[in-house]
Amino acid sequence: MENRTIVKLENVSFKYDREWVVKDVNLDIQSGQFLGLVGPNGSGKSTLIKLMLGLVKPDQGSIHLFGQTLKQYQDWQEIGFVSQKANSFNSGFPATVIEVVKTGLVSRIGAFKFFNKKHKEKALEALRVVEMEEYAYSNIGELSGGQQQRVFIARALVSDPSLLILDEPTVGVDAKHVTEFYDLLGKLNQEQGITLLMVTHDIGTITDHATHVICMNKTVHFHGASEEYKEFSEEDLNQLYGHSVQQLTHNHTHHEVNHND
Ligand SMILES: Nc1ncnc2c1ncn2[C@@H]1O[C@H](COP(=O)(O)OP(=O)(O)OP(=O)(O)O)[C@@H](O)[C@H]1O
């Protein structure tokens, strides 16, 4: 598959109030990549995602999606989004898994049109990809956090996105299912050719699965191949992250960025 730039940020800066939260970010995301976006707490990762999704407007700089400016860009079904708060349905929530997945088609068919058989097939196909087809008619609230998160990925996949953005999707997924979750993401990237951009604190695991890492703290301090990122010493990483990193190794038992200052 030919690689092309699908997200381009040029000198993007943004502030909610007086302080810059994102500053002078230049970024070029190519199709086919699996990118991990890492950085300390409050370093602007979620805000950068919001900027890419057009949810907040940059104060400076420009953003292009699939070669178009944010203003021109209309084809939002090309971009799937799974947020960290996705897996929060309680057990009483009155919707089946397939109903939740079909809501991912609303932007494509319009909110007040009816779902037909073709849409049901699309939803079942997306559930098959995330290996949740057998739960199609279960109540969403009865599933575990990890299962719910798979359903939310299916909802994002149902409109055939070429870019899937995930903001800390493993929050609420229990540790023993996190590996399976990464395997699923790897499959989406390699077999379905979906470009993935995933915000995470889980540096040890992401570098084993992602092709590329973006490390930011207001601005982008590193953007390159995971293999290159793995070569950094702890001292290099401390410099990348600033003084706030207390503990940061590639050892899988201690892979969290611990921000206690
Ligand atoms: N809606 C908002 N209004 C004002 N300030 C905000 C808002 N959202 C985030 N911030 C501030 O912007 C900064 C960056 O927040 P952001 O959530 O983008 O960082 P993050 O890297 O995703 O953090 P975390 O890893 O803790 O999720 C923080 O100082 C945060 O307090």
The ligand as a MOL file (V3000), in Angstrom:
LIG
                    3D

  0  0  0     0  0            999 V3000
M  V30 BEGIN CTAB
M  V30 COUNTS 31 33 0 0 0
M  V30 BEGIN ATOM
M  V30 1 N -11.5320 21.9790 28.7250 0
M  V30 2 C -10.4220 22.4730 29.3110 0
M  V30 3 N -10.4010 23.7360 29.7910 0
M  V30 4 C -9.2840 24.2370 30.3670 0
M  V30 5 N -8.1240 23.5610 30.4920 0
M  V30 6 C -8.0830 22.3060 30.0280 0
M  V30 7 C -9.2370 21.6940 29.4180 0
M  V30 8 N -8.8970 20.4300 29.0470 0
M  V30 9 C -7.6000 20.2520 29.4070 0
M  V30 10 N -7.1170 21.3720 30.0010 0
M  V30 11 C -5.7280 21.5790 30.4830 0
M  V30 12 O -4.8580 21.4670 29.3660 0
M  V30 13 C -3.6660 20.7720 29.7270 0
M  V30 14 C -3.4790 19.5830 28.7960 0
M  V30 15 O -4.5370 18.6490 29.0440 0
M  V30 16 P -4.7130 17.3380 28.1870 0
M  V30 17 O -5.9110 16.6360 28.7220 0
M  V30 18 O -4.6760 17.6770 26.7500 0
M  V30 19 O -3.3850 16.5430 28.5560 0
M  V30 20 P -3.0650 14.9840 28.4780 0
M  V30 21 O -1.6360 14.8860 28.0750 0
M  V30 22 O -4.0680 14.3110 27.6280 0
M  V30 23 O -3.2270 14.5530 29.9990 0
M  V30 24 P -3.5080 13.1150 30.6700 0
M  V30 25 O -2.3590 12.2450 30.2920 0
M  V30 26 O -3.5060 13.4340 32.1160 0
M  V30 27 O -4.8250 12.6300 30.1560 0
M  V30 28 C -3.8110 20.4050 31.2020 0
M  V30 29 O -3.1380 21.3820 31.9540 0
M  V30 30 C -5.2960 20.4680 31.4370 0
M  V30 31 O -5.5730 20.8290 32.7700 0
M  V30 END ATOM
M  V30 BEGIN BOND
M  V30 1 1 1 2
M  V30 2 1 2 3
M  V30 3 2 2 7
M  V30 4 2 3 4
M  V30 5 1 4 5
M  V30 6 2 5 6
M  V30 7 1 6 7
M  V30 8 1 6 10
M  V30 9 1 7 8
M  V30 10 2 8 9
M  V30 11 1 9 10
M  V30 12 1 10 11
M  V30 13 1 11 12
M  V30 14 1 11 30
M  V30 15 1 12 13
M  V30 16 1 13 14
M  V30 17 1 13 28
M  V30 18 1 14 15
M  V30 19 1 15 16
M  V30 20 2 16 17
M  V30 21 1 16 18
M  V30 22 1 16 19
M  V30 23 1 19 20
M  V30 24 2 20 21
M  V30 25 1 20 22
M  V30 26 1 20 23
M  V30 27 1 23 24
M  V30 28 2 24 25
M  V30 29 1 24 26
M  V30 30 1 24 27
M  V30 31 1 28 29
M  V30 32 1 28 30
M  V30 33 1 30 31
M  V30 END BOND
M  V30 END CTAB
M  END
